[in-house]
């Protein structure tokens, strides 16, 4: 009976040694202070550089600059399409040259690009600040940002236009946000 008990103790000791090696293996260490079991070691912790890059991409400044650039690109594209379909292009009494047409394309493309860039940057900055203030990411942020952005843009034409702009842009932002989240 002694030999059977002794072999059982040895096998359990071996199992414990294997288990401790699996749990405390130096190759599984994340740092000198943290030791994780193998079951948890599959989750990789982010390095300081990765966290810094992630924080930069999630910052309001980056979101605003990105929205400004994308807005400019989209606006320039819309301006190019608008200039190419302009019915007033061939009505001029003087003879049109390619240089005049290209100048018209440039003016419309830049004008649309600037307008869309301003709207994109304004909306992104306001929405990001509202999201940071509220601490939530939901449809209300886009609706409030749309209302403020539309109100500010419409306010240039007066109070009534500002109110209609706020309501219209808020409704548009809500519909787009609902569509994008579902």
PyMOL commands that set and color helices and strands:
alter all, ss='L'
color gray80, all
select helices_A, chain A and resi 2-24+26-28+38-41+48-57+60-84+98-134+139-157+159-181
alter helices_A, ss='H'
color red, helices_A
deselect
rebuild
show_as cartoon
